[in-house]
Amino acid sequence: MNYSAEAVLHDGSRIPIAVSGTGRALLIPARVEPRTESEAQTMRAWGADPDLGPKLGAGLSLSYRVIAADYEGHRMAHPAPDTLTPENVTADLLAIADAADAGEFGYYGYSWLALCGLQLAIRTDRLWALIMGGFPPLDGPYESMLAVTRAAHSMAAKAPAPAASAVEAPEPGDWDSAAIQTDEAQTRQFLTLYEALQDFDDAAAAVVPGLPRLAFAGSDDQIDYSPLWGGVQVRIGAPLAAHEGELTAAGWDVRVLPGLDHLGAMHSGVVVPLITAWLESVAQRHT
């Protein structure tokens, strides 16, 4: 992968950026490099798609100027344990867009990176499209994710630091594996983020009027955690389905994907055609 830019983030760390394609700018805070074979095998065993990043970047760059930066991977390598707040995440995403010379840009994020997209959308007027996957824009699981993250952080703080050869960073939200694979600083940054979001009222979140926006999730996207992990239920698909009418009336396009869970709904075979078709519909609506 050829990196064509670099952004300085709020904590002074630097993140490489890959830019490909032409057209309207589209920021995806995702890894677009191919995985190693060992990483790919592990991901497949968990039900994840190791080809997601490369296929996402390649597919979207056919029609858009894709700005890709592995923000999750960067934060696992360079944690911001005390400063990963919604405001600073927004500043980081804007810094990435600035480094790629994108004044106006679309944004796609999945799971906690979708949550970050909503925080971005209420703090800037530079977006031309917002796509949230795997996290509902209304009735989001902020309280339950805080409980799970507190449990994960407590366990990470008590555990020895993972070896340098530890397994690839987990999908945030899969805290069963995260507590084993991550250290105290890595988990504490997500604790900082969710603590800062406890007073966030997503029902009152105001994005720029008329902003095209899509929310999607699998209908079976729900995780039930044992008491060891806070004994909570993280519901993503159900609230999206329950509030579909309300969200549509507020200007959202909503897709509830039958039979898919959190990992299934982020597979490249699902995400690439879904996003491509929706972005094409946005273009048609605004011509």
PyRosetta script that sets phi, psi and omega in degrees:
from pyrosetta import init, pose_from_sequence

init()
pose = pose_from_sequence("MNYSAEAVLHDGSRIPIAVSGTGRALLIPARVEPRTESEAQTMRAWGADPDLGPKLGAGLSLSYRVIAADYEGHRMAHPAPDTLTPENVTADLLAIADAADAGEFGYYGYSWLALCGLQLAIRTDRLWALIMGGFPPLDGPYESMLAVTRAAHSMAAKAPAPAASAVEAPEPGDWDSAAIQTDEAQTRQFLTLYEALQDFDDAAAAVVPGLPRLAFAGSDDQIDYSPLWGGVQVRIGAPLAAHEGELTAAGWDVRVLPGLDHLGAMHSGVVVPLITAWLESVAQRHT")
pose.set_psi(1, 130.4)
pose.set_omega(1, 178.1)
pose.set_phi(2, -93.5)
pose.set_psi(2, 123.7)
pose.set_omega(2, 178.9)
pose.set_phi(3, -96.8)
pose.set_psi(3, 129.0)
pose.set_omega(3, -172.5)
pose.set_phi(4, -110.0)
pose.set_psi(4, -2.1)
pose.set_omega(4, -179.9)
pose.set_phi(5, -157.2)
pose.set_psi(5, 172.7)
pose.set_omega(5, 178.8)
pose.set_phi(6, -149.1)
pose.set_psi(6, 136.3)
pose.set_omega(6, 179.7)
pose.set_phi(7, -114.4)
pose.set_psi(7, 144.7)
pose.set_omega(7, 173.9)
pose.set_phi(8, -96.4)
pose.set_psi(8, 121.1)
pose.set_omega(8, -175.6)
pose.set_phi(9, -89.8)
pose.set_psi(9, 177.9)
pose.set_omega(9, -170.4)
pose.set_phi(10, -61.3)
pose.set_psi(10, -25.8)
pose.set_omega(10, -178.3)
pose.set_phi(11, -95.4)
pose.set_psi(11, 7.1)
pose.set_omega(11, 179.8)
pose.set_phi(12, 88.4)
pose.set_psi(12, -7.8)
pose.set_omega(12, 177.4)
pose.set_phi(13, -74.7)
pose.set_psi(13, 157.9)
pose.set_omega(13, -176.5)
pose.set_phi(14, -115.9)
pose.set_psi(14, 135.5)
pose.set_omega(14, -178.9)
pose.set_phi(15, -120.3)
pose.set_psi(15, 130.2)
pose.set_omega(15, 178.1)
pose.set_phi(16, -75.3)
pose.set_psi(16, 148.7)
pose.set_omega(16, -177.4)
pose.set_phi(17, -127.7)
pose.set_psi(17, 133.2)
pose.set_omega(17, 175.6)
pose.set_phi(18, -106.8)
pose.set_psi(18, 127.6)
pose.set_omega(18, 179.7)
pose.set_phi(19, -117.9)
pose.set_psi(19, 129.3)
pose.set_omega(19, -179.5)
pose.set_phi(20, -145.2)
pose.set_psi(20, 151.2)
pose.set_omega(20, 177.9)
pose.set_phi(21, 85.2)
pose.set_psi(21, 174.6)
pose.set_omega(21, 177.0)
pose.set_phi(22, -131.7)
pose.set_psi(22, 161.0)
pose.set_omega(22, -177.8)
pose.set_phi(23, 120.1)
pose.set_psi(23, -161.1)
pose.set_omega(23, 178.9)
pose.set_phi(24, -65.9)
pose.set_psi(24, 143.5)
pose.set_omega(24, -177.5)
pose.set_phi(25, -71.1)
pose.set_psi(25, 138.8)
pose.set_omega(25, 179.0)
pose.set_phi(26, -136.6)
pose.set_psi(26, 113.8)
pose.set_omega(26, -177.6)
pose.set_phi(27, -91.5)
pose.set_psi(27, 125.0)
pose.set_omega(27, 173.8)
pose.set_phi(28, -125.3)
pose.set_psi(28, 113.0)
pose.set_omega(28, -179.8)
pose.set_phi(29, -79.8)
pose.set_psi(29, 67.4)
pose.set_omega(29, -172.9)
pose.set_phi(30, -136.9)
pose.set_psi(30, 156.9)
pose.set_omega(30, 174.9)
pose.set_phi(31, -80.9)
pose.set_psi(31, 122.2)
pose.set_omega(31, 179.2)
pose.set_phi(32, -108.6)
pose.set_psi(32, 2.7)
pose.set_omega(32, 175.2)
pose.set_phi(33, -76.4)
pose.set_psi(33, 147.7)
pose.set_omega(33, 174.9)
pose.set_phi(34, -64.5)
pose.set_psi(34, 147.8)
pose.set_omega(34, 175.9)
pose.set_phi(35, -81.9)
pose.set_psi(35, 156.9)
pose.set_omega(35, 171.7)
pose.set_phi(36, -71.6)
pose.set_psi(36, 162.9)
pose.set_omega(36, -178.2)
pose.set_phi(37, -62.7)
pose.set_psi(37, -38.2)
pose.set_omega(37, 179.5)
pose.set_phi(38, -66.7)
pose.set_psi(38, -40.3)
pose.set_omega(38, 176.5)
pose.set_phi(39, -63.2)
pose.set_psi(39, -43.3)
pose.set_omega(39, -178.5)
pose.set_phi(40, -62.5)
pose.set_psi(40, -41.2)
pose.set_omega(40, 179.9)
pose.set_phi(41, -63.6)
pose.set_psi(41, -42.3)
pose.set_omega(41, 178.6)
pose.set_phi(42, -63.4)
pose.set_psi(42, -44.0)
pose.set_omega(42, -179.4)
pose.set_phi(43, -63.5)
pose.set_psi(43, -42.3)
pose.set_omega(43, 178.6)
pose.set_phi(44, -62.8)
pose.set_psi(44, -37.4)
pose.set_omega(44, 179.3)
pose.set_phi(45, -62.2)
pose.set_psi(45, -30.2)
pose.set_omega(45, 179.1)
pose.set_phi(46, -87.8)
pose.set_psi(46, -4.5)
pose.set_omega(46, -179.3)
pose.set_phi(47, 92.4)
pose.set_psi(47, 7.8)
pose.set_omega(47, -180.0)
pose.set_phi(48, -90.3)
pose.set_psi(48, 167.9)
pose.set_omega(48, -178.6)
pose.set_phi(49, -110.2)
pose.set_psi(49, 105.1)
pose.set_omega(49, -178.3)
pose.set_phi(50, -68.6)
pose.set_psi(50, -15.6)
pose.set_omega(50, -179.5)
pose.set_phi(51, -92.8)
pose.set_psi(51, 4.0)
pose.set_omega(51, -175.7)
pose.set_phi(52, -56.1)
pose.set_psi(52, -54.7)
pose.set_omega(52, -175.3)
pose.set_phi(53, -58.7)
pose.set_psi(53, -54.7)
pose.set_omega(53, 179.8)
pose.set_phi(54, -58.8)
pose.set_psi(54, -41.2)
pose.set_omega(54, -178.6)
pose.set_phi(55, -71.7)
pose.set_psi(55, -34.0)
pose.set_omega(55, 177.4)
pose.set_phi(56, -65.5)
pose.set_psi(56, -48.1)
pose.set_omega(56, 179.6)
pose.set_phi(57, -63.4)
pose.set_psi(57, -44.5)
pose.set_omega(57, -178.6)
pose.set_phi(58, -66.7)
pose.set_psi(58, -43.4)
pose.set_omega(58, -178.0)
pose.set_phi(59, -66.2)
pose.set_psi(59, -43.9)
pose.set_omega(59, -177.0)
pose.set_phi(60, -76.3)
pose.set_psi(60, -28.8)
pose.set_omega(60, -178.4)
pose.set_phi(61, -73.2)
pose.set_psi(61, -6.7)
pose.set_omega(61, 174.3)
pose.set_phi(62, -67.2)
pose.set_psi(62, -26.9)
pose.set_omega(62, -176.7)
pose.set_phi(63, -126.3)
pose.set_psi(63, -11.1)
pose.set_omega(63, -174.1)
pose.set_phi(64, -134.7)
pose.set_psi(64, 160.7)
pose.set_omega(64, 173.5)
pose.set_phi(65, -87.5)
pose.set_psi(65, 97.6)
pose.set_omega(65, -173.0)
pose.set_phi(66, -84.7)
pose.set_psi(66, 126.2)
pose.set_omega(66, 176.8)
pose.set_phi(67, -108.3)
pose.set_psi(67, 107.3)
pose.set_omega(67, -175.1)
pose.set_phi(68, -112.6)
pose.set_psi(68, 129.5)
pose.set_omega(68, 176.7)
pose.set_phi(69, -143.6)
pose.set_psi(69, 127.4)
pose.set_omega(69, -176.8)
pose.set_phi(70, -78.8)
pose.set_psi(70, 77.5)
pose.set_omega(70, -174.7)
pose.set_phi(71, -66.9)
pose.set_psi(71, -39.5)
pose.set_omega(71, 178.4)
pose.set_phi(72, -63.7)
pose.set_psi(72, -49.1)
pose.set_omega(72, 179.1)
pose.set_phi(73, -60.8)
pose.set_psi(73, -37.8)
pose.set_omega(73, 178.8)
pose.set_phi(74, -63.7)
pose.set_psi(74, -42.6)
pose.set_omega(74, -178.4)
pose.set_phi(75, -71.5)
pose.set_psi(75, -26.0)
pose.set_omega(75, 174.2)
pose.set_phi(76, -73.6)
pose.set_psi(76, -33.1)
pose.set_omega(76, 178.2)
pose.set_phi(77, -83.3)
pose.set_psi(77, -29.3)
pose.set_omega(77, -178.9)
pose.set_phi(78, -131.7)
pose.set_psi(78, 75.9)
pose.set_omega(78, -176.7)
pose.set_phi(79, -62.8)
pose.set_psi(79, 151.0)
pose.set_omega(79, 173.3)
pose.set_phi(80, -121.9)
pose.set_psi(80, 71.6)
pose.set_omega(80, -168.5)
pose.set_phi(81, -60.3)
pose.set_psi(81, -31.1)
pose.set_omega(81, -176.8)
pose.set_phi(82, -107.5)
pose.set_psi(82, -5.4)
pose.set_omega(82, -170.7)
pose.set_phi(83, -128.1)
pose.set_psi(83, 8.9)
pose.set_omega(83, -179.7)
pose.set_phi(84, -81.9)
pose.set_psi(84, 69.3)
pose.set_omega(84, 179.3)
pose.set_phi(85, -96.0)
pose.set_psi(85, 164.0)
pose.set_omega(85, 176.7)
pose.set_phi(86, -55.7)
pose.set_psi(86, -38.6)
pose.set_omega(86, 179.8)
pose.set_phi(87, -64.9)
pose.set_psi(87, -42.4)
pose.set_omega(87, -178.4)
pose.set_phi(88, -74.5)
pose.set_psi(88, -34.0)
pose.set_omega(88, 174.2)
pose.set_phi(89, -62.1)
pose.set_psi(89, -43.7)
pose.set_omega(89, 177.2)
pose.set_phi(90, -59.5)
pose.set_psi(90, -44.3)
pose.set_omega(90, 178.5)
pose.set_phi(91, -60.7)
pose.set_psi(91, -38.4)
pose.set_omega(91, 179.1)
pose.set_phi(92, -65.0)
pose.set_psi(92, -45.5)
pose.set_omega(92, -178.7)
pose.set_phi(93, -65.2)
pose.set_psi(93, -38.3)
pose.set_omega(93, 177.1)
pose.set_phi(94, -68.1)
pose.set_psi(94, -34.3)
pose.set_omega(94, 177.6)
pose.set_phi(95, -65.3)
pose.set_psi(95, -37.2)
pose.set_omega(95, 177.5)
pose.set_phi(96, -65.2)
pose.set_psi(96, -45.7)
pose.set_omega(96, 178.0)
pose.set_phi(97, -61.4)
pose.set_psi(97, -42.6)
pose.set_omega(97, 179.8)
pose.set_phi(98, -62.0)
pose.set_psi(98, -42.8)
pose.set_omega(98, -178.0)
pose.set_phi(99, -64.8)
pose.set_psi(99, -24.9)
pose.set_omega(99, 178.3)
pose.set_phi(100, -97.0)
pose.set_psi(100, 11.6)
pose.set_omega(100, 178.3)
pose.set_phi(101, 58.2)
pose.set_psi(101, 41.2)
pose.set_omega(101, 178.5)
pose.set_phi(102, -109.0)
pose.set_psi(102, 102.1)
pose.set_omega(102, 177.6)
pose.set_phi(103, -70.9)
pose.set_psi(103, -45.2)
pose.set_omega(103, 176.8)
pose.set_phi(104, -117.2)
pose.set_psi(104, 140.2)
pose.set_omega(104, -176.9)
pose.set_phi(105, -155.9)
pose.set_psi(105, 153.6)
pose.set_omega(105, 170.4)
pose.set_phi(106, -89.9)
pose.set_psi(106, 164.8)
pose.set_omega(106, -177.4)
pose.set_phi(107, -140.3)
pose.set_psi(107, 133.3)
pose.set_omega(107, 171.4)
pose.set_phi(108, -128.7)
pose.set_psi(108, 126.8)
pose.set_omega(108, 174.8)
pose.set_phi(109, -140.0)
pose.set_psi(109, 152.2)
pose.set_omega(109, -179.7)
pose.set_phi(110, -122.5)
pose.set_psi(110, 144.0)
pose.set_omega(110, 178.9)
pose.set_phi(111, 63.3)
pose.set_psi(111, -126.9)
pose.set_omega(111, -177.5)
pose.set_phi(112, -66.3)
pose.set_psi(112, -23.6)
pose.set_omega(112, 176.8)
pose.set_phi(113, -75.4)
pose.set_psi(113, -20.5)
pose.set_omega(113, 170.8)
pose.set_phi(114, -72.2)
pose.set_psi(114, -43.3)
pose.set_omega(114, 175.0)
pose.set_phi(115, -54.8)
pose.set_psi(115, -43.2)
pose.set_omega(115, 178.9)
pose.set_phi(116, -63.8)
pose.set_psi(116, -33.0)
pose.set_omega(116, 177.7)
pose.set_phi(117, -64.7)
pose.set_psi(117, -38.3)
pose.set_omega(117, 177.4)
pose.set_phi(118, -66.5)
pose.set_psi(118, -40.9)
pose.set_omega(118, 177.4)
pose.set_phi(119, -63.1)
pose.set_psi(119, -37.6)
pose.set_omega(119, 176.5)
pose.set_phi(120, -63.2)
pose.set_psi(120, -45.1)
pose.set_omega(120, -174.6)
pose.set_phi(121, -65.7)
pose.set_psi(121, -26.6)
pose.set_omega(121, 179.8)
pose.set_phi(122, -90.0)
pose.set_psi(122, -1.4)
pose.set_omega(122, -177.9)
pose.set_phi(123, -117.4)
pose.set_psi(123, -3.4)
pose.set_omega(123, -179.7)
pose.set_phi(124, -145.3)
pose.set_psi(124, 154.9)
pose.set_omega(124, 174.6)
pose.set_phi(125, -107.9)
pose.set_psi(125, 19.6)
pose.set_omega(125, -176.0)
pose.set_phi(126, -90.3)
pose.set_psi(126, -5.2)
pose.set_omega(126, -178.1)
pose.set_phi(127, -83.2)
pose.set_psi(127, 139.9)
pose.set_omega(127, 171.5)
pose.set_phi(128, -106.3)
pose.set_psi(128, -10.9)
pose.set_omega(128, 176.2)
pose.set_phi(129, -162.4)
pose.set_psi(129, 147.3)
pose.set_omega(129, 177.5)
pose.set_phi(130, -131.6)
pose.set_psi(130, 127.8)
pose.set_omega(130, 176.9)
pose.set_phi(131, -124.5)
pose.set_psi(131, 120.2)
pose.set_omega(131, 178.1)
pose.set_phi(132, -113.0)
pose.set_psi(132, 119.6)
pose.set_omega(132, 175.9)
pose.set_phi(133, -116.1)
pose.set_psi(133, 139.4)
pose.set_omega(133, 174.5)
pose.set_phi(134, 69.3)
pose.set_psi(134, 21.6)
pose.set_omega(134, 173.6)
pose.set_phi(135, -160.5)
pose.set_psi(135, 120.4)
pose.set_omega(135, -175.1)
pose.set_phi(136, -74.4)
pose.set_psi(136, 138.7)
pose.set_omega(136, 178.4)
pose.set_phi(137, -75.5)
pose.set_psi(137, -10.4)
pose.set_omega(137, 177.8)
pose.set_phi(138, -133.0)
pose.set_psi(138, 135.0)
pose.set_omega(138, -177.7)
pose.set_phi(139, 62.7)
pose.set_psi(139, 42.4)
pose.set_omega(139, 178.9)
pose.set_phi(140, -68.4)
pose.set_psi(140, 153.0)
pose.set_omega(140, -174.9)
pose.set_phi(141, -81.9)
pose.set_psi(141, 53.9)
pose.set_omega(141, -176.5)
pose.set_phi(142, -66.7)
pose.set_psi(142, -42.8)
pose.set_omega(142, -178.2)
pose.set_phi(143, -69.0)
pose.set_psi(143, -44.6)
pose.set_omega(143, -178.9)
pose.set_phi(144, -67.8)
pose.set_psi(144, -36.9)
pose.set_omega(144, 177.9)
pose.set_phi(145, -68.2)
pose.set_psi(145, -30.3)
pose.set_omega(145, 175.5)
pose.set_phi(146, -65.4)
pose.set_psi(146, -42.4)
pose.set_omega(146, 179.9)
pose.set_phi(147, -62.9)
pose.set_psi(147, -44.5)
pose.set_omega(147, 179.5)
pose.set_phi(148, -65.5)
pose.set_psi(148, -40.7)
pose.set_omega(148, -178.2)
pose.set_phi(149, -68.9)
pose.set_psi(149, -36.5)
pose.set_omega(149, 175.9)
pose.set_phi(150, -62.1)
pose.set_psi(150, -42.3)
pose.set_omega(150, 178.7)
pose.set_phi(151, -64.4)
pose.set_psi(151, -42.9)
pose.set_omega(151, 179.5)
pose.set_phi(152, -62.8)
pose.set_psi(152, -41.7)
pose.set_omega(152, -179.7)
pose.set_phi(153, -67.2)
pose.set_psi(153, -40.0)
pose.set_omega(153, 178.9)
pose.set_phi(154, -61.6)
pose.set_psi(154, -42.3)
pose.set_omega(154, -179.7)
pose.set_phi(155, -70.1)
pose.set_psi(155, -38.9)
pose.set_omega(155, 179.4)
pose.set_phi(156, -66.2)
pose.set_psi(156, -35.6)
pose.set_omega(156, -179.1)
pose.set_phi(157, -67.7)
pose.set_psi(157, -28.7)
pose.set_omega(157, -179.0)
pose.set_phi(158, -88.7)
pose.set_psi(158, -19.9)
pose.set_omega(158, -175.2)
pose.set_phi(159, -86.8)
pose.set_psi(159, 156.0)
pose.set_omega(159, 174.3)
pose.set_phi(160, -67.1)
pose.set_psi(160, 153.5)
pose.set_omega(160, 179.7)
pose.set_phi(161, -60.9)
pose.set_psi(161, 137.5)
pose.set_omega(161, 179.6)
pose.set_phi(162, -65.7)
pose.set_psi(162, 152.0)
pose.set_omega(162, 179.6)
pose.set_phi(163, -67.6)
pose.set_psi(163, 158.2)
pose.set_omega(163, -178.8)
pose.set_phi(164, -61.5)
pose.set_psi(164, -24.5)
pose.set_omega(164, -178.7)
pose.set_phi(165, -93.2)
pose.set_psi(165, 19.9)
pose.set_omega(165, -178.0)
pose.set_phi(166, -59.1)
pose.set_psi(166, 160.6)
pose.set_omega(166, -179.7)
pose.set_phi(167, -61.2)
pose.set_psi(167, 155.2)
pose.set_omega(167, -179.4)
pose.set_phi(168, -50.2)
pose.set_psi(168, 146.2)
pose.set_omega(168, -179.7)
pose.set_phi(169, -52.7)
pose.set_psi(169, 136.4)
pose.set_omega(169, -175.9)
pose.set_phi(170, -78.1)
pose.set_psi(170, 164.3)
pose.set_omega(170, 171.0)
pose.set_phi(171, -66.3)
pose.set_psi(171, 119.5)
pose.set_omega(171, 177.1)
pose.set_phi(172, -55.8)
pose.set_psi(172, 133.1)
pose.set_omega(172, -172.9)
pose.set_phi(173, 112.7)
pose.set_psi(173, -28.4)
pose.set_omega(173, 174.8)
pose.set_phi(174, -94.3)
pose.set_psi(174, 71.3)
pose.set_omega(174, -171.0)
pose.set_phi(175, -76.2)
pose.set_psi(175, -13.1)
pose.set_omega(175, 174.7)
pose.set_phi(176, -58.8)
pose.set_psi(176, -44.1)
pose.set_omega(176, 179.4)
pose.set_phi(177, -85.2)
pose.set_psi(177, -28.5)
pose.set_omega(177, -176.6)
pose.set_phi(178, -62.1)
pose.set_psi(178, -37.4)
pose.set_omega(178, -177.3)
pose.set_phi(179, -66.6)
pose.set_psi(179, -27.5)
pose.set_omega(179, 180.0)
pose.set_phi(180, -80.9)
pose.set_psi(180, -36.9)
pose.set_omega(180, -169.2)
pose.set_phi(181, -96.6)
pose.set_psi(181, -13.5)
pose.set_omega(181, -174.7)
pose.set_phi(182, -116.8)
pose.set_psi(182, 159.5)
pose.set_omega(182, -179.3)
pose.set_phi(183, -100.5)
pose.set_psi(183, -176.2)
pose.set_omega(183, -173.7)
pose.set_phi(184, -62.4)
pose.set_psi(184, -43.1)
pose.set_omega(184, -178.1)
pose.set_phi(185, -66.7)
pose.set_psi(185, -38.6)
pose.set_omega(185, -180.0)
pose.set_phi(186, -64.2)
pose.set_psi(186, -43.4)
pose.set_omega(186, 179.9)
pose.set_phi(187, -75.4)
pose.set_psi(187, -32.0)
pose.set_omega(187, -177.7)
pose.set_phi(188, -66.0)
pose.set_psi(188, -29.1)
pose.set_omega(188, 179.1)
pose.set_phi(189, -65.3)
pose.set_psi(189, -35.2)
pose.set_omega(189, 177.2)
pose.set_phi(190, -74.6)
pose.set_psi(190, -30.3)
pose.set_omega(190, 173.5)
pose.set_phi(191, -63.2)
pose.set_psi(191, -44.0)
pose.set_omega(191, 176.3)
pose.set_phi(192, -57.9)
pose.set_psi(192, -44.1)
pose.set_omega(192, -178.9)
pose.set_phi(193, -63.5)
pose.set_psi(193, -50.4)
pose.set_omega(193, -176.7)
pose.set_phi(194, -71.3)
pose.set_psi(194, -31.3)
pose.set_omega(194, 174.2)
pose.set_phi(195, -63.4)
pose.set_psi(195, -39.6)
pose.set_omega(195, -179.5)
pose.set_phi(196, -68.7)
pose.set_psi(196, -19.4)
pose.set_omega(196, -177.0)
pose.set_phi(197, -96.7)
pose.set_psi(197, 2.2)
pose.set_omega(197, -176.2)
pose.set_phi(198, -66.7)
pose.set_psi(198, -26.9)
pose.set_omega(198, 177.8)
pose.set_phi(199, -96.0)
pose.set_psi(199, 4.3)
pose.set_omega(199, -178.9)
pose.set_phi(200, -74.8)
pose.set_psi(200, 125.4)
pose.set_omega(200, 179.2)
pose.set_phi(201, -102.6)
pose.set_psi(201, 96.8)
pose.set_omega(201, -176.1)
pose.set_phi(202, -68.4)
pose.set_psi(202, -20.5)
pose.set_omega(202, 177.2)
pose.set_phi(203, -68.9)
pose.set_psi(203, -23.7)
pose.set_omega(203, -179.0)
pose.set_phi(204, -104.0)
pose.set_psi(204, 3.6)
pose.set_omega(204, -177.9)
pose.set_phi(205, -65.4)
pose.set_psi(205, 123.6)
pose.set_omega(205, -175.2)
pose.set_phi(206, -109.3)
pose.set_psi(206, 111.0)
pose.set_omega(206, 173.7)
pose.set_phi(207, -93.8)
pose.set_psi(207, 170.5)
pose.set_omega(207, 180.0)
pose.set_phi(208, -59.4)
pose.set_psi(208, 127.4)
pose.set_omega(208, -179.6)
pose.set_phi(209, -55.0)
pose.set_psi(209, 133.9)
pose.set_omega(209, 178.5)
pose.set_phi(210, 85.6)
pose.set_psi(210, -1.9)
pose.set_omega(210, 179.1)
pose.set_phi(211, -64.1)
pose.set_psi(211, 121.5)
pose.set_omega(211, 175.2)
pose.set_phi(212, -63.2)
pose.set_psi(212, 130.6)
pose.set_omega(212, -177.6)
pose.set_phi(213, -149.5)
pose.set_psi(213, 140.3)
pose.set_omega(213, -177.7)
pose.set_phi(214, -125.6)
pose.set_psi(214, 136.1)
pose.set_omega(214, 173.0)
pose.set_phi(215, -124.9)
pose.set_psi(215, 130.4)
pose.set_omega(215, 177.2)
pose.set_phi(216, -140.9)
pose.set_psi(216, 155.0)
pose.set_omega(216, 177.8)
pose.set_phi(217, -165.7)
pose.set_psi(217, 158.7)
pose.set_omega(217, 175.2)
pose.set_phi(218, -73.4)
pose.set_psi(218, 145.0)
pose.set_omega(218, 179.3)
pose.set_phi(219, -63.6)
pose.set_psi(219, -26.3)
pose.set_omega(219, -178.8)
pose.set_phi(220, -100.6)
pose.set_psi(220, 20.7)
pose.set_omega(220, -179.5)
pose.set_phi(221, -79.4)
pose.set_psi(221, 93.2)
pose.set_omega(221, 179.7)
pose.set_phi(222, -158.0)
pose.set_psi(222, 137.7)
pose.set_omega(222, 178.9)
pose.set_phi(223, -126.8)
pose.set_psi(223, 127.8)
pose.set_omega(223, 176.3)
pose.set_phi(224, -103.8)
pose.set_psi(224, 117.5)
pose.set_omega(224, -177.3)
pose.set_phi(225, -98.2)
pose.set_psi(225, 146.0)
pose.set_omega(225, 178.0)
pose.set_phi(226, -72.8)
pose.set_psi(226, 167.2)
pose.set_omega(226, 178.2)
pose.set_phi(227, -55.4)
pose.set_psi(227, -30.1)
pose.set_omega(227, 178.3)
pose.set_phi(228, -58.6)
pose.set_psi(228, -29.8)
pose.set_omega(228, -176.8)
pose.set_phi(229, -107.5)
pose.set_psi(229, 22.9)
pose.set_omega(229, 177.6)
pose.set_phi(230, 101.9)
pose.set_psi(230, -10.2)
pose.set_omega(230, 176.8)
pose.set_phi(231, 60.1)
pose.set_psi(231, 35.8)
pose.set_omega(231, -176.5)
pose.set_phi(232, -113.6)
pose.set_psi(232, 165.6)
pose.set_omega(232, 176.5)
pose.set_phi(233, -113.8)
pose.set_psi(233, 122.8)
pose.set_omega(233, 177.4)
pose.set_phi(234, -97.7)
pose.set_psi(234, 109.6)
pose.set_omega(234, -175.3)
pose.set_phi(235, -105.3)
pose.set_psi(235, 123.5)
pose.set_omega(235, 180.0)
pose.set_phi(236, -121.4)
pose.set_psi(236, -51.2)
pose.set_omega(236, -179.8)
pose.set_phi(237, -67.0)
pose.set_psi(237, -42.5)
pose.set_omega(237, -175.9)
pose.set_phi(238, -62.5)
pose.set_psi(238, -48.3)
pose.set_omega(238, 179.0)
pose.set_phi(239, -65.0)
pose.set_psi(239, -31.9)
pose.set_omega(239, 177.8)
pose.set_phi(240, -65.3)
pose.set_psi(240, -42.5)
pose.set_omega(240, 178.6)
pose.set_phi(241, -68.0)
pose.set_psi(241, -41.4)
pose.set_omega(241, -177.2)
pose.set_phi(242, -64.9)
pose.set_psi(242, -32.9)
pose.set_omega(242, -176.9)
pose.set_phi(243, -104.4)
pose.set_psi(243, 16.7)
pose.set_omega(243, -176.5)
pose.set_phi(244, -56.7)
pose.set_psi(244, -45.6)
pose.set_omega(244, -179.4)
pose.set_phi(245, -63.3)
pose.set_psi(245, -43.9)
pose.set_omega(245, 180.0)
pose.set_phi(246, -64.3)
pose.set_psi(246, -42.5)
pose.set_omega(246, 179.3)
pose.set_phi(247, -66.6)
pose.set_psi(247, -41.3)
pose.set_omega(247, 178.5)
pose.set_phi(248, -61.2)
pose.set_psi(248, -42.0)
pose.set_omega(248, 178.9)
pose.set_phi(249, -64.1)
pose.set_psi(249, -27.9)
pose.set_omega(249, -179.2)
pose.set_phi(250, -86.6)
pose.set_psi(250, -1.4)
pose.set_omega(250, 176.4)
pose.set_phi(251, 109.6)
pose.set_psi(251, 2.5)
pose.set_omega(251, 179.1)
pose.set_phi(252, -87.7)
pose.set_psi(252, 146.8)
pose.set_omega(252, 163.3)
pose.set_phi(253, -96.0)
pose.set_psi(253, 133.3)
pose.set_omega(253, -173.8)
pose.set_phi(254, -123.2)
pose.set_psi(254, 134.5)
pose.set_omega(254, 174.8)
pose.set_phi(255, -130.2)
pose.set_psi(255, 116.3)
pose.set_omega(255, 173.3)
pose.set_phi(256, -103.8)
pose.set_psi(256, 116.7)
pose.set_omega(256, -171.0)
pose.set_phi(257, -93.1)
pose.set_psi(257, 111.8)
pose.set_omega(257, -173.2)
pose.set_phi(258, -59.9)
pose.set_psi(258, 134.2)
pose.set_omega(258, 171.5)
pose.set_phi(259, 75.7)
pose.set_psi(259, 4.4)
pose.set_omega(259, -177.3)
pose.set_phi(260, -104.2)
pose.set_psi(260, 142.9)
pose.set_omega(260, 175.4)
pose.set_phi(261, -98.7)
pose.set_psi(261, -165.2)
pose.set_omega(261, -173.6)
pose.set_phi(262, -62.6)
pose.set_psi(262, -45.2)
pose.set_omega(262, -179.5)
pose.set_phi(263, -75.9)
pose.set_psi(263, -37.1)
pose.set_omega(263, -179.1)
pose.set_phi(264, -62.5)
pose.set_psi(264, -36.6)
pose.set_omega(264, -176.8)
pose.set_phi(265, -77.2)
pose.set_psi(265, -6.2)
pose.set_omega(265, 178.5)
pose.set_phi(266, -109.4)
pose.set_psi(266, 8.2)
pose.set_omega(266, 177.1)
pose.set_phi(267, -64.4)
pose.set_psi(267, 148.7)
pose.set_omega(267, -177.7)
pose.set_phi(268, -60.4)
pose.set_psi(268, -36.3)
pose.set_omega(268, 179.6)
pose.set_phi(269, -65.3)
pose.set_psi(269, -19.7)
pose.set_omega(269, 177.0)
pose.set_phi(270, -94.9)
pose.set_psi(270, -50.8)
pose.set_omega(270, -170.2)
pose.set_phi(271, -71.1)
pose.set_psi(271, -45.6)
pose.set_omega(271, -174.9)
pose.set_phi(272, -61.4)
pose.set_psi(272, -51.1)
pose.set_omega(272, 178.4)
pose.set_phi(273, -66.6)
pose.set_psi(273, -34.5)
pose.set_omega(273, 179.9)
pose.set_phi(274, -63.5)
pose.set_psi(274, -50.5)
pose.set_omega(274, -178.6)
pose.set_phi(275, -66.5)
pose.set_psi(275, -43.1)
pose.set_omega(275, -179.2)
pose.set_phi(276, -59.9)
pose.set_psi(276, -46.8)
pose.set_omega(276, -179.5)
pose.set_phi(277, -64.2)
pose.set_psi(277, -40.5)
pose.set_omega(277, -178.3)
pose.set_phi(278, -68.0)
pose.set_psi(278, -42.6)
pose.set_omega(278, 178.6)
pose.set_phi(279, -63.6)
pose.set_psi(279, -35.9)
pose.set_omega(279, 175.8)
pose.set_phi(280, -64.1)
pose.set_psi(280, -38.6)
pose.set_omega(280, 178.5)
pose.set_phi(281, -67.1)
pose.set_psi(281, -34.4)
pose.set_omega(281, 176.8)
pose.set_phi(282, -64.5)
pose.set_psi(282, -43.7)
pose.set_omega(282, 179.2)
pose.set_phi(283, -61.6)
pose.set_psi(283, -41.1)
pose.set_omega(283, -179.5)
pose.set_phi(284, -67.1)
pose.set_psi(284, -36.3)
pose.set_omega(284, -179.7)
pose.set_phi(285, -69.7)
pose.set_psi(285, -25.0)
pose.set_omega(285, -174.2)
pose.set_phi(286, -111.0)
pose.set_psi(286, 25.0)
pose.set_omega(286, 174.7)
pose.set_phi(287, -114.6)
pose.dump_pdb("model.pdb")
